[in-house]
Amino acid sequence: MKSLERNKVSFYYSLYDGKSPVEDEDGNETGEYEVSYEEPVEMKANISAARGETSTRQFGELINYDKVISISDLSCPIDEHTVLWVDGTDTTKPHDYLVVKVAKSLNNLSIAISKVNVRE
């Protein structure tokens, strides 16, 4: 079933770009890595309300998630390494959701997302 345009809301996603080693002031690697992401991209999709108990467990029994994004475009590049801005669309601030699991069906892509608090 296709997503209705009137049910779609805007959100931003940023794909994982890689990680690079962190260096100290002398140029030595510290053993830590800095993760980088691509520029945020705006997208519209159907995002569920906060999760409650349901009888359908499309992501399995042990997956903890807060909302589900339903997308009818199967070419969507969002994966488990993507960060999202759902509740706030100010992409200059830290992201507010992480992708937990992506479930692909014949006509639909369901993405389980979890709320996070990232400090600036």
Secondary structure, DSSP 8 states (H G I E B T S, - for coil): ----GGG-EEEEEE-EEEEEEEE-TTS-EEEEEEEEE---EEEEEEE--S----S--TT-SS---SEEEEES-TT----TT-EEE-S---TTS---EEEEEEEE-SS-EEEEEEE-----
